[in-house]
Structure formats: structure tokens, C-alpha cells
Amino acid sequence: MTNIQQNIATVRERIQLSCHKADRNSDDVTLLAVSKTVSAENIKLAVAAGQRDFGENYIAEGVEKIITLAAETAQHNLQWHCIGPVQSNKTRLVAQHFDWVHTVDRLKIAERLNEQRPADAKRLQVCIQVNIDNSPSKSGVAPDEVLALAQEIAKLPRLQLRGIMAIPDIPISTQGNFAMNNIAIEAVYTPARVLFEHLNALNYDIDTLSIGMSADLEPAIQSGSTMVRVGSAIFGSRA
């Protein structure tokens, strides 16, 4: 077993343990392997370990890997997630090659993705990126603007609204000491869960709350995350 394959096994054990503590089914939490800057060969090692969902931050790099790996991995039905910022000049690449996009934060981008999604392709799975704590350093729509954007996305026939994605600011006092501060981190994630539940209460029938990464996946799962975005804990630290 390679290091990557062992790492995936370890992360899945963390997810299972966290779900057990939260009285949740581990099948309800998707592991999204963040593969930015990771070679196609290392992605294949992850695929051999049973990993099927991969997240790319850099669109051109991601498209290159999607094309490179298409033939070899066709039988595995990989799901490629765009988790980086989407500018207007990159929407066509995302619409044509990715299965998911987590970073829709304005109607213009959603409309372009809808227009440019091939007619014979499955609907593009979409998450609204929410700047859940109104951080000036984070992208995303403000929480009080999510409902209006969700209403418009729901009208676009080639998009399927799946949920919300957020990257809250973790207090400096908790960084590097996540295990000792899970309660503090859960409090940071609570607004994202509340917003997710609110949209479902309004019959949007969404199923994806994408919060939590390598270091804080445990409190994220405690807070209701259905998808954790894990890079360094699988592929190692990167520049």
C-alpha cells in the first residue's frame, strides 16, 4: 500500500469515528480529495484506493488532468469538482469538463455555466459559495443574499442546485490545536448549518453542506458537514 492509499484509509477512519460520535451514518459524508498540483499518477493511486471524488482549484490544470485520465478511469465514474474561483472567461471550461462547481457566488456565473453546459451532458451540480462570516478576505455571497441566488439558480435547466460551500475563518487561537478546540470551531460552522437547514425548510431539497478540511473535518462533521475537502492529509503538504 502506498502512502497515498494509507492516508486515504486513515482519513476515512477519521470520518467514520466522527460520524459515530455524532450519531451519523458515515455514508452521508463524502470525502472530496483536493488534488490541486497533484500529478495524474498520484491521482491514479488514490483511485486505486477507492477514491472517486476529486477537487481542483485551478481550472486549466484540472481540465488537463480530467482529459489525461479520462480513458484510464472511465470505468470508475470519477466526479470532478471545481472548488476554485470561477471567472467569466473560465466558465466554458468548467461547464464542459467538470461535474460539480462549488464556487458559484453570483448570477452571472451561474447563467454562463448554464448556457455553456453541453446539451447532452448531465446537469452541472452546483453549490453556492457563502461568505458565512462576512470576512473581507473570503469570496462568496453574503448569507442574506443566498436565498435570492438560490431562487435564480433553480430556474436554470442545465444546473442542479445541491447546497452550499463555506470556508469560515477559524479563530487564530484555535489554529494548530484543533483537537482541543472542537467546540469553538463548531460554533464557527453553526451559521453554515443553520443556512443549509433553512434552505431545505423552504423546499430546495439540497443535500450538500461542504465545510471542513484536513485539520478540522471532525468538528465540521459534528456541525453537519456532508462533504469534507481534504488535500494535505491525503497527498501531503504542497506549496
Secondary structure as UniProt FT lines:
FT   HELIX           3..21
FT   TURN            22..23
FT   HELIX           26..28
FT   STRAND          30..34
FT   TURN            36..37
FT   HELIX           40..48
FT   TURN            49..50
FT   STRAND          53..56
FT   HELIX           59..73
FT   HELIX           74..76
FT   STRAND          79..82
FT   HELIX           88..90
FT   HELIX           91..97
FT   STRAND          100..104
FT   HELIX           107..116
FT   TURN            119..120
FT   STRAND          124..130
FT   TURN            132..133
FT   TURN            136..137
FT   HELIX           143..145
FT   HELIX           146..153
FT   TURN            154..155
FT   TURN            157..158
FT   STRAND          159..166
FT   HELIX           172..174
FT   TURN            175..176
FT   HELIX           178..180
FT   HELIX           182..201
FT   TURN            202..203
FT   STRAND          208..210
FT   TURN            214..216
FT   HELIX           217..222
FT   TURN            223..224
FT   STRAND          227..230
FT   HELIX           232..235
//
